[in-house]
Amino acid sequence: MTSKISILAIDLAKGSFQVCAVGQDGMVVFNRAMSRTRLATLLADHPACIVAMEACATSHHWGRLAQSNGHEVRLVPAA
């Protein structure tokens, strides 16, 4: 994985997740759908960065997984 990514924004769902990676310059590096397995692999393999997601029931699970891999997790309240 590239270390140019500073923020991973994740839209949680049941089967697949939308992941948007933003670089240090604010430009979108990639925006793609991922399976649960692929997201777990991404969080494990990617260098530490900010992981942002909407606060919901499953966000705490994914937040703990991201934190265990060295990421800084930010849960955004639903507006």
C-alpha positions in Angstrom: 0.0 0.0 0.0 1.1 3.5 -0.6 1.9 5.7 2.4 0.6 8.8 0.6 -2.9 8.2 2.1 -3.6 10.2 5.3 -7.3 9.5 5.7 -9.5 6.4 5.1 -13.1 7.3 5.1 -15.3 4.2 5.4 -19.1 3.9 4.8 -20.1 0.8 6.7 -22.8 -1.6 5.3 -23.7 -5.2 5.8 -21.9 -7.0 2.9 -19.6 -4.5 1.3 -18.1 -1.2 2.4 -17.3 2.0 0.4 -13.7 3.1 1.2 -12.4 6.5 0.1 -8.7 7.1 0.6 -7.6 10.8 0.7 -4.0 11.9 0.3 -2.1 14.4 2.3 -2.9 17.0 -0.3 -6.6 16.5 0.0 -7.0 14.7 -3.3 -8.9 11.3 -3.6 -6.4 8.5 -4.1 -9.1 5.8 -4.6 -12.8 5.3 -3.9 -13.9 1.7 -4.2 -16.2 -0.9 -2.7 -14.6 -3.6 -0.5 -15.7 -6.8 1.1 -15.3 -7.4 4.9 -12.2 -9.6 4.3 -10.6 -7.0 2.0 -11.3 -4.2 4.4 -9.7 -6.1 7.3 -6.6 -6.8 5.1 -6.4 -3.1 4.1 -6.5 -2.0 7.7 -3.8 -4.6 8.7 -1.5 -3.8 5.8 -1.8 0.0 5.5 0.6 2.3 7.5 -1.0 4.2 10.3 -3.4 6.9 9.3 -6.8 8.5 10.3 -9.8 6.1 9.8 -13.1 8.0 9.8 -16.5 6.4 9.8 -20.1 7.1 11.0 -20.8 6.0 14.5 -23.1 3.0 14.4 -23.4 -0.5 15.9 -20.6 -2.0 13.8 -18.3 1.0 13.8 -17.1 0.1 17.2 -15.9 -3.4 16.0 -14.2 -1.9 13.0 -12.8 1.0 15.1 -11.2 -1.5 17.5 -9.8 -3.5 14.6 -8.3 -0.3 13.1 -6.8 0.8 16.4 -5.2 -2.6 17.0 -3.4 -2.0 13.7 -2.1 1.4 14.8 -4.7 3.7 13.1 -6.3 6.7 14.7 -10.0 6.2 14.7 -12.6 9.0 14.5 -16.3 8.2 14.8 -18.5 10.8 13.3 -22.0 11.1 14.8 -24.9 10.6 12.5 -26.4 14.0 11.6 
